[in-house]
Amino acid sequence: MKADQILKSKIRADLPAHAFTNRPWRALFVFPLAGLIVLCSITLVRAPLPWYLAVIGSLFLGSLYGSLMFLGHEIAHGATVRSQRLQNWLLYPAFAIFCLSPHLWQVWHQQVHHPYANMEGRDPDNFGTMSDYKLAQPTRADVLWLKFAPGSGHWLSATYLFLFFTLQAQGVLWLKSRGRADFKQLKRGRAMLDSAVLAAFWLLVCLESGPRGAVLVVLLPMLIANFVVMSYIVTNHLMRPLTHERDTLGTTMSVTTPKLVDRLHFHFSHHVEHHLFPNMCSHYYPLVRQSLRRHAADRYLAPPHWLALHVLFRTPRVYDGPRTLVTLDGGRQVEMATVEAWLRGIQA
């Protein structure tokens, strides 16, 4: 915690004061993005496009949903508008494709994940520890969940990026949040109603669009939106050590993507930067990155995006102690020092 505060003070000294003020006008980007999504969806349903153009349009639609989610993430942190009621209204279209309740996200992501990122027993966004599974015998659901995990070697892991954000949201709502004091602010009934209404909306869209339209404007875009979002999320913390106190550089990593992609994705690749300054407008995260490389180059991690994903699928997901990743059966293990070496481009 103290190290974070010292680092943040150094970065603040490097940045202009206006970088730390919210930007309400950026919330307006929801409307052109949502409008483009609606226009693209109507075109895919009504226009007699050849199948190859329709598929390209559907992939584009899914990428738009990914961008809208990243903007929603920024809005939810108060980087644009400060009114929580207004945030929630803007988050419904941003999170709709994932059937994710804005209220659930506010509790899960802001109140639980951010304060306790990679803290053992507190962060809901990892696959658990060997001590967890020794205390309670793994259920069939646990085993299936771990087969989905990247690095498991099971064929189901190939579907992970395309499905898991939607599945994880429901897993947190129905399972992981139960009986946990960290989720005491969660209004479960409200979050369930949100998810049910969003699911009903997409079912209605499918019925109205017909089989071809359902694939092009709901199913395929949902898969692509999950892929876009999860391709970043999985690199954030899953290859970093567990800890008992806040240590952003130790528990979090960024990735490096092409500048155009970064702009389209609201600089979501800058995850260390985001954890240090979660309420900052993402436009300024590249400046934070420059400062981090000046003040903490030895600890700051931002490998190429493709390399981070490659290493992720080479490594198991269960923690055995704070600095070792293992398979549930203990048959394969990788030390964090090795993982970090790979991420820094040092061949084993």
C-alpha positions in Angstrom: 0.0 0.0 0.0 2.8 2.5 1.0 4.7 1.6 -2.2 1.6 2.4 -4.3 1.2 5.8 -2.6 4.9 6.7 -3.2 4.6 5.6 -6.9 1.4 7.5 -7.4 2.9 10.7 -5.9 5.8 10.4 -8.4 3.4 9.9 -11.3 1.2 12.8 -10.3 4.2 15.1 -10.4 4.8 14.1 -14.0 1.3 14.7 -15.3 -0.7 17.9 -15.8 -3.3 18.6 -13.1 -6.2 18.4 -15.6 -5.4 14.7 -16.1 -7.0 14.0 -12.7 -10.3 15.6 -13.4 -13.3 13.8 -14.8 -14.5 14.3 -18.4 -18.3 14.3 -18.5 -18.5 14.8 -22.3 -16.8 11.4 -22.9 -20.0 9.7 -21.7 -21.7 11.0 -24.8 -19.7 8.4 -26.8 -22.2 5.9 -25.7 -24.8 7.3 -28.1 -22.9 7.1 -31.4 -21.6 3.7 -30.5 -25.0 2.4 -29.5 -26.5 4.1 -32.6 -23.9 2.4 -34.9 -24.7 -0.9 -33.2 -28.5 -0.5 -33.9 -27.9 0.6 -37.5 -25.5 -2.3 -38.1 -28.0 -4.8 -36.5 -30.9 -3.6 -38.6 -28.8 -3.8 -41.8 -27.7 -7.3 -41.0 -31.3 -8.4 -40.5 -33.0 -6.6 -43.3 -30.5 -6.2 -46.1 -30.0 -9.1 -48.5 -26.2 -9.3 -48.0 -24.1 -12.2 -49.2 -23.1 -14.5 -46.4 -19.4 -13.4 -46.4 -20.3 -9.7 -46.1 -22.9 -10.5 -43.4 -20.3 -12.4 -41.3 -17.8 -9.5 -41.7 -20.6 -7.1 -40.5 -21.4 -9.4 -37.6 -17.7 -9.5 -36.5 -17.6 -5.7 -36.7 -20.8 -5.6 -34.6 -19.2 -7.7 -32.0 -16.1 -5.5 -31.9 -18.4 -2.4 -31.4 -19.9 -4.1 -28.4 -16.4 -4.7 -27.0 -15.6 -1.0 -27.4 -18.9 0.0 -25.8 -18.0 -2.3 -22.8 -14.6 -0.6 -22.4 -16.3 2.8 -22.4 -18.8 1.5 -19.9 -16.0 0.4 -17.7 -14.6 3.9 -17.7 -18.0 5.4 -17.0 -18.6 3.1 -14.0 -15.4 4.3 -12.4 -16.6 7.9 -12.4 -14.1 9.1 -15.0 -16.9 10.8 -16.9 -20.1 11.5 -15.0 -20.2 11.2 -11.2 -23.9 10.6 -10.7 -24.3 6.8 -10.0 -27.9 6.9 -11.3 -26.7 8.4 -14.6 -23.9 5.9 -14.7 -26.3 3.0 -14.4 -28.5 4.2 -17.2 -25.4 4.5 -19.5 -24.2 1.1 -18.4 -27.3 -0.8 -19.5 -26.5 -0.5 -23.2 -22.8 -0.9 -22.5 -23.3 -4.2 -20.7 -26.4 -5.6 -22.4 -24.7 -8.0 -24.8 -23.2 -9.8 -21.7 -26.5 -9.9 -19.8 -24.5 -8.1 -17.0 -26.3 -6.1 -14.4 -24.8 -2.6 -13.9 -25.5 -2.9 -10.2 -23.6 -6.2 -10.0 -20.7 -4.7 -11.8 -20.5 -1.7 -9.5 -20.3 -4.1 -6.5 -18.2 -6.9 -8.0 -15.6 -4.8 -9.9 -15.4 -1.6 -8.0 -16.1 -2.6 -4.4 -14.5 -6.1 -4.4 -12.0 -6.6 -7.2 -10.2 -3.3 -7.2 -9.5 -3.0 -3.4 -8.5 -6.7 -3.2 -6.9 -7.5 -6.6 -5.0 -10.8 -6.3 -5.4 -10.9 -2.6 -5.9 -14.5 -1.5 -9.4 -15.3 -0.5 -10.7 -11.8 -1.4 -10.4 -11.3 -5.2 -13.3 -13.2 -6.9 -11.6 -13.0 -10.3 -9.1 -15.9 -10.2 -9.4 -19.7 -10.2 -8.6 -20.2 -6.5 -5.8 -21.9 -4.6 -4.8 -25.5 -3.8 -5.6 -24.8 -0.2 -9.2 -23.8 -1.2 -9.6 -27.1 -3.0 -8.1 -29.1 -0.1 -10.5 -27.5 2.4 -13.5 -28.4 0.2 -13.4 -31.3 -2.1 -13.7 -30.0 -5.7 -17.2 -30.4 -7.1 -17.9 -31.5 -10.7 -18.7 -27.8 -11.4 -15.2 -26.8 -10.1 -13.5 -29.4 -12.3 -15.5 -28.3 -15.3 -14.8 -24.6 -14.5 -11.1 -25.4 -14.5 -11.3 -27.2 -17.8 -12.5 -24.0 -19.3 -9.5 -22.1 -17.9 -6.7 -21.1 -20.3 -3.7 -23.3 -19.8 -5.7 -26.4 -18.7 -4.9 -28.2 -21.9 -8.5 -29.3 -22.3 -10.3 -28.6 -25.5 -12.9 -26.5 -23.6 -10.2 -23.9 -23.0 -10.4 -23.0 -26.7 -13.8 -21.6 -26.0 -12.8 -19.6 -23.0 -12.2 -16.2 -24.6 -15.5 -16.5 -26.5 -17.7 -17.3 -23.6 -16.2 -16.6 -20.2 -17.1 -13.0 -19.5 -20.8 -13.7 -19.8 -20.4 -17.0 -17.8 -18.3 -15.3 -15.2 -20.8 -12.6 -14.6 -23.5 -15.2 -13.9 -21.1 -17.3 -11.8 -20.4 -14.3 -9.6 -24.1 -13.4 -9.3 -25.4 -16.9 -8.5 -22.4 -18.5 -6.8 -19.3 -16.6 -5.9 -21.0 -13.7 -4.2 -23.0 -15.9 -1.8 -22.0 -15.9 1.8 -19.2 -13.4 1.3 -19.1 -10.2 3.4 -17.4 -8.3 0.6 -20.6 -8.6 -1.4 -22.9 -7.3 1.4 -23.8 -4.3 -0.7 -25.1 -6.5 -3.5 -28.9 -6.3 -4.0 -29.2 -9.8 -5.5 -32.8 -9.5 -6.5 -32.1 -6.3 -8.5 -29.1 -7.9 -10.2 -31.1 -11.0 -11.1 -33.9 -9.0 -12.5 -31.5 -7.0 -14.6 -29.9 -10.2 -16.0 -33.3 -11.8 -16.7 -34.7 -8.7 -18.5 -31.5 -8.5 -20.6 -31.7 -12.2 -21.5 -35.4 -11.8 -22.3 -34.6 -8.9 -24.6 -32.0 -10.9 -26.5 -34.4 -13.8 -26.8 -37.0 -11.5 -28.3 -34.5 -10.1 -30.7 -33.6 -13.6 -31.8 -37.3 -14.5 -32.3 -38.0 -11.3 -34.3 -34.8 -11.6 -36.4 -35.3 -15.2 -37.5 -32.5 -17.9 -37.4 -30.1 -16.1 -39.7 -30.6 -12.8 -38.0 -30.3 -14.4 -34.5 -26.8 -15.7 -35.5 -25.7 -12.5 -37.1 -26.9 -9.9 -34.6 -26.9 -11.8 -31.3 -25.0 -15.1 -31.1 -21.9 -14.2 -33.2 -21.5 -10.7 -31.9 -21.9 -12.0 -28.3 -19.0 -14.4 -28.9 -16.8 -11.7 -30.5 -17.6 -9.2 -27.7 -16.6 -11.8 -25.1 -13.4 -12.5 -27.1 -12.4 -8.8 -27.3 -13.1 -8.1 -23.6 -11.6 -11.4 -22.3 -8.5 -11.1 -24.4 -7.5 -8.2 -22.2 -9.0 -9.3 -18.8 -7.2 -12.7 -18.8 -3.8 -10.9 -19.0 -4.5 -8.5 -16.1 -3.8 -10.6 -13.0 -3.8 -14.3 -13.7 -0.1 -14.5 -14.4 0.9 -12.4 -11.3 1.5 -13.5 -7.7 -1.0 -13.5 -4.9 -0.5 -11.0 -2.1 -1.9 -10.0 1.3 -1.8 -6.3 0.8 -2.2 -3.9 -2.1 0.8 -4.0 -4.5 -0.3 -2.9 -8.0 3.0 -3.5 -9.7 3.3 -6.9 -8.1 -0.2 -8.1 -8.8 -1.1 -6.4 -12.1 0.2 -6.2 -15.6 -0.6 -4.2 -18.7 -0.2 -5.3 -22.3 1.1 -3.4 -25.4 -1.2 -3.2 -28.4 -1.1 -1.1 -31.7 -2.0 2.5 -31.1 -5.2 2.4 -33.3 -6.5 -0.6 -31.4 -5.7 1.1 -28.1 -7.8 4.1 -29.1 -10.7 2.0 -30.3 -10.6 0.0 -27.0 -10.3 3.1 -24.8 -6.7 2.2 -23.7 -8.0 -0.9 -21.8 -4.5 -2.4 -22.4 -3.2 0.0 -19.7 -4.3 -2.0 -16.7 -1.5 -1.2 -14.2 -2.2 2.4 -15.0 -5.9 1.9 -14.4 -5.4 0.2 -11.0 -3.2 3.1 -9.9 -5.7 5.7 -11.1 -9.1 4.0 -11.6 -11.0 7.3 -11.8 -8.8 8.8 -14.5 -9.9 9.4 -18.1 -8.3 6.6 -20.1 -7.0 9.2 -22.6 -4.2 10.0 -20.1 -3.1 6.4 -19.5 -0.3 6.5 -22.1 1.2 9.4 -20.1 1.0 7.3 -16.9 2.8 4.5 -18.8 5.6 6.8 -19.7 6.0 7.8 -16.1 5.9 4.2 -14.9 8.7 3.3 -17.3 10.7 6.2 -15.9 10.1 5.4 -12.2 9.5 1.6 -12.1 10.9 0.0 -15.2 12.2 -3.0 -13.2 8.8 -4.0 -11.9 6.4 -2.7 -14.6 5.2 -5.3 -17.0 3.6 -4.5 -20.4 4.5 -7.3 -22.9 3.1 -7.4 -26.4 -0.6 -8.5 -26.2 0.0 -11.6 -28.3 2.9 -12.7 -26.1 0.8 -12.3 -22.9 -1.9 -14.6 -24.4 0.7 -17.1 -25.6 2.2 -17.4 -22.1 -1.3 -17.5 -20.5 -2.2 -20.6 -22.5 1.2 -22.2 -21.5 0.6 -21.9 -17.8 -1.8 -23.5 -15.3 -4.4 -21.4 -13.4 -4.6 -22.7 -9.8 -2.2 -21.1 -7.2 -0.2 -23.3 -4.9 1.2 -20.6 -2.6 1.5 -17.0 -3.8 4.2 -17.6 -6.5 3.4 -21.0 -8.1 0.8 -22.0 -10.6 -0.3 -25.6 -10.8 -2.9 -27.9 -12.3 -5.5 -29.2 -9.9 -3.9 -32.6 -9.9 -0.5 -31.1 -9.2 0.9 -32.7 -12.3 2.2 -29.5 -13.8 3.6 -26.4 -12.0 5.3 -23.2 -13.1 7.0 -20.7 -10.9 6.1 -17.0 -11.2 9.7 -16.1 -11.8 9.6 -18.3 -15.0 6.3 -16.7 -16.0 7.7 -13.2 -15.7 10.8 -14.2 -17.6 8.6 -15.4 -20.5 6.6 -12.2 -20.4 9.8 -10.2 -20.6 10.8 -12.2 -23.6 13.5 -14.2 -21.9 13.4 -17.8 -23.2 13.3 -20.6 -20.7 
